[in-house]
């Protein structure tokens, strides 16, 4: 790896504090660029970048992956421009194929109620109920939930402190059902240190993301008759249901931990879909008549 690329990755790791998986993606993208372009960075032009993206496109790389790769390249050359290595960013004018926005799947209010309609008698059931209550009640990401320690959750004040993307912390409120489920789960653990993981496996180790995904699918089969439930669906459901009730996009942005409100705006489309369905079902002029 050349010096500029190594320095850039160090910058992302230590100054921007990017997550390990993000760093791996950046490194993979930029090493592929270095292999494809036989020029020093200061001699790279926009046509080199365009040819690189076109080559990946010809390999049937998905538009979203191409967008991510191009974003990595742009960030790298922006860094080099600030360091005085290049005069301008050659990737600034290059465009990748457009990504077709896919609206996230959500649970409607009835299915959400059905998901929670069971009595948690066993230790695992109590843990699983606490998990789904936390996902749906707070909008936390999977990585944020599995990394919570007991000390991060204040059940008396009703708040949890999560470490999100970019290692930024934020507080999210906990509803009464979530607090009750967490109390019930923690009661099965006995006396544990505040630094212990909030959610553990059968072996009393910190629960893994994969285990959470598997348990939600099992719960979905039992309660909803399908295996489509996943943590992000609960996060999406949290956001869309909150927006339907409050219409406060800024509040939803803060609760989700989105750095840019444009990321949150996808939920306004979900809300519009809901309104359109209500219109179609209720308005006397909604049904289109044939000419």
Secondary structure, DSSP 8 states (H G I E B T S, - for coil): --HHHHHHHHIIIIIS---HHHHHHHHHHHHHHHHH--S-GGG--HHHHHHHHHHHHHTT--HHHHHHHHHHHHHHHHHHHHTTSSSS-TTTT---------------HHHHHHHT-S---SHHHHHHHHHHHHHHHH---HHHHHT-BGGGEETTTTEEEEE-GGG-EEEEE--HHHHHHHHHHHHTT-S--TTSBSSB-TTSSB--HHHHHHHHHHHHHHHHSSS---HHHHHHHHHHHHHHHH--HHHHHHHHT-SSHHHHTHHHHHHHHHHHHHHHHH-TT-S----
